[in-house]
């Protein structure tokens, strides 16, 4: 079984140190510091490194030594994307540049006047790009599990001021479904990461990167139930301060199409799209557990 429990690593002190260096010395010196931190995780976090190694070795077909180098590279980029996200969300001065492919698809969603769902995954750095979508004149709501370390969560909320993005926490009482519905009625965008699940969630087994992996059915069934336009969105780091945003063509449930059929079609299309993006940006897959369990 995949061993992900809805939590991420990191400490408030670690965030404060990195932000202090970034504010005082600039973004690039902070990147240098992050490389040492990434090397530490590469050496001493074998519980996650072994899964990354198997991902590069078994599922992407890299050689043994090349896979080891990729594990370190993966940690480095992950650390940079975390810092980039905080810098953008907190409004810290930066020189980031962006390419936007498919922004017109998101505009088309809003033109229909009933909101839309954006499906993404734990790859690249979509959250940072999401803060730039305010030019669409619609709030972006991010649906996520509410199991992050509370001190880190409080610190990041204080740092960012909660601008532009609204967090909808997934809870057992299904209150998040009502919040999603409210957002859609206001013609807002709902972003859901559709590549992870918690124990007890309904899943579907799909062929994915030379193996069989379970994907959560919930995000796709939710999109089918609300009958709003859906786009797959990703943002990948292509250079130190440059990102490339992708928004797929819209998928929408036909009048004659059952909820079950659209759920299956949406999930299959998402898995195919995600696999293609990962092959293009293999270093930016950030699932540090046995995804193919």
N, C-alpha and C positions, 0 to 999 in steps of 0.2 A: 504493500500500500504506500502511496506517496506520503512522506512524512513532513507535511507543512502544517503549522498550527496557527496561522494568522498573525505571526509576529515577525519583526525584523530586528537585525542586530544594530548595535550602536548605543552610545550613552550621551546624555546632555553635555557632559564635559567635553567629549570628543567633538560634538557639533560646535561648541563655543570656541574651542581652540582653532578649528578650521576657519570659522567665520572671522575670528580675530586676525588671523594671518591674512585672510583675503582682504579685509578692510584696510589693514595697515600697509601691506606690501603689494597687494594686487592678486589677480586671479591666477596667473601663471606660477608665481612662487607657491601659492597654495596647492597647485597641482603637483609640484615637486614634493611637498610634504606628504601628499596623498599617496605618492608612489612608494614611500617607505611604509606607510600603513598597509597598502595593498600587499607589499612583500611580506609583512608580518602575517597577514591572513593566509598568504600563499604557503608559508612555512608551517604555521601552527593551527590552522583551521581545517584539518584533514577531513572532518565530518562533512564539510561542504565542498572542499576541493576535490574529493574523490568522485562526487557526483558530476562536477564540472568536467573532470578529466574523462569520465565515461561518455559524457555528452559529446565532447570533441573527438574522442577516439572511436567510439562505437556508432554514434549516430550521425556524425559528419565525415568520418573516415580519415581524419588526420593521422599522421604517424605518431609514434609514442613520444618522441622528444618534442615534436611540434605541438602536440596536445598539452604537454607541460607548460610550454611557453604561452600557449593560448590561455591556460588557466590564470597565469599571472596577469596577462593582458586584460582578461575579463574582469578581474578584481580592480585593476587600475581604472578602466573605463567606468565601471560601476561607481567607484568612489567619485570620479569626476562628474558623472551625471547627477549624483546626489547633491554635490556642491553647486552645480549649475542650477538645479531646481531651486535651491534655497536662495541663491543670488538673484534669480529672476523674480521669485515670489516675494522676496523682501525688498525689491526695488533698489538693490545695490548697483551702482554704476558698472556697466559692462559694455563690451563691444560685440555681443553675439549677433550673428547674421543667420538668415533662414531662407530656405527654399520651401515653397508651398505648392505641392501637387494635390489637386483635388479640393482646394478650398471652395471652389464653385459648387461642389456637391453639398457642403455644409450650408452654404447660402441657400441652395435649393430646398434643403430641409426646412429652414426657417420661413421661406416664402410660402410653404404650404400651411403654416400657421398652427400646427398641432404638435410642435416639438419633435424631437428625434432622439434615437439612441445611438451612441458611439461605442462600438466594441473594440477593446484594445487588449494588450497583454503585458506581461512583465518583461518587456524588451525596450531598449532605447530609453527615451525620456519623454513620454507623451505629456506628463504633468507640467513640465516646463513650457512646452509649446502651447498647452491648453491655456496658460495665462495670457498668451498673445491673441487668443481668439476673441477677446473682448471687443475687437473691432467688428465682430459679427453682430454686435448689439444684443447679445443673449448671454445670460449667465450659464456657466458650465457647472453641472453638478456631478461630482465624482462619488460613485458608490464603492465602499470598501469595508472590509472587516474592521471592527472597532477594538482590536486586541493589541494595538501598539502600546509600548511602554508609556504610561501616562505622563511621566516627567518630560520625555522627549516630545510627546504630542503637545503638551502645554508650552514648551519652549518654542517649538516651531510656529504655533499659533500666535504667540507673542511677537515673534520675529517677523512673520509675514503680515500680521494684522488681518488675516482672513480675506485678503482682497481677491476679487475675481472668481475664485473657485469656492463652491459650497460643498462641504463634505456631507454625504448621506451615509450613516453607519448602518451596516447590516445587523439586525437584531432579531432575537428569537420571536418577538411579538409581531413581526412583520410590519412594524411601523414604517420601515424603509420603503415598502411598496406604496403606502399612502403618500409619502414624500415624493417619490418618483412620479406618481400620478399628478400631484400638485405642480411639479416642475413642468411636466408635459403640457398641462392645461395653460401654463403661462408662456408656452412656446419656447421653453428652455431646452438645452441639450443635456442628456444624461450619459455620462461615460461609465462603462462597466468593464473591468478586467475579466476576461472570460477564459483564463487558462488555469485557474486554481480553484480548489474546492476544499471544504472542511469535511471531516468524517461525518457520515450520515447524509450528505448531499447526494442527490440523484445524478449519476454520471452516464456518459456514453463513451464506449471504447472506439477509438479511431486510429487508423494507420497514420503514423506521424514520424518523420525522420528515421526511417529504417527500424521502426518498432511500433508497438501498440501502446497508446497512452489514453488515459481517461481524461475527459473534459467535462466540466460541469454543464448540466443541461439547463439550469436555472436562468442564466442570462438570455439564452436563446428563446426559451419558453416565455420569458417575460416580454421580450420584444414582440413575439407572436401574439401575445394576449393584448397588448396595448395597440397593436396595428398602426404603428408609426414608422416612418422611414428609418432605415438602419444604414450606418456607414462603418467600415472598419478603419480605424485610425491608428497611425504609428508615427513616432518621431525618432530619428536616429542621429547620433553624433557622427558627423563625417570628418570634421577637423576639430582642432582644439576649441574654437569658438564658433563653430558652424553646425547647424542642425538642418535636417531634411524632413519635412512633414508630409505625410501621405494620408489622403482621405479617399477611400474607395468609392466607386459608383454606388448609388443607393440600391438597397434591396428592400422590397416591401411586399407584404402579404397580399396576394390576389384575392378578389372577392370569392372566387370558387375554391380557393385553397384552404384546406383545414389547418387548424393550429398545429397539429402534429406534423403535417407535411412541411409547413413553413419552418418549423423548429428544426427539422432534419436538414432542410435545404440550407438554412442559415448556418447551422453548425458545420456542415461539410464545406461550405464556401469559406468560412472563417479559418478552419484548419488548413485548407489549401493556401489561403492568402498568408497566414502566419508562417507556414513552412517556406514559402517563397521569400518572404522578408528575412527570415533567419538565415537562409542560405546566402543572401546578399550581405547581411551584417552578422556573421556568426559570433563575433566577440561580444555582442550586446544582448545575450540571452541571460536573464538574471533570476533563474529558478535554481536555488541551491539545495535541492533535495532530490530524491529518487523519482523524477517525473514519470519515468516509464515503469514504475513499480507494478 
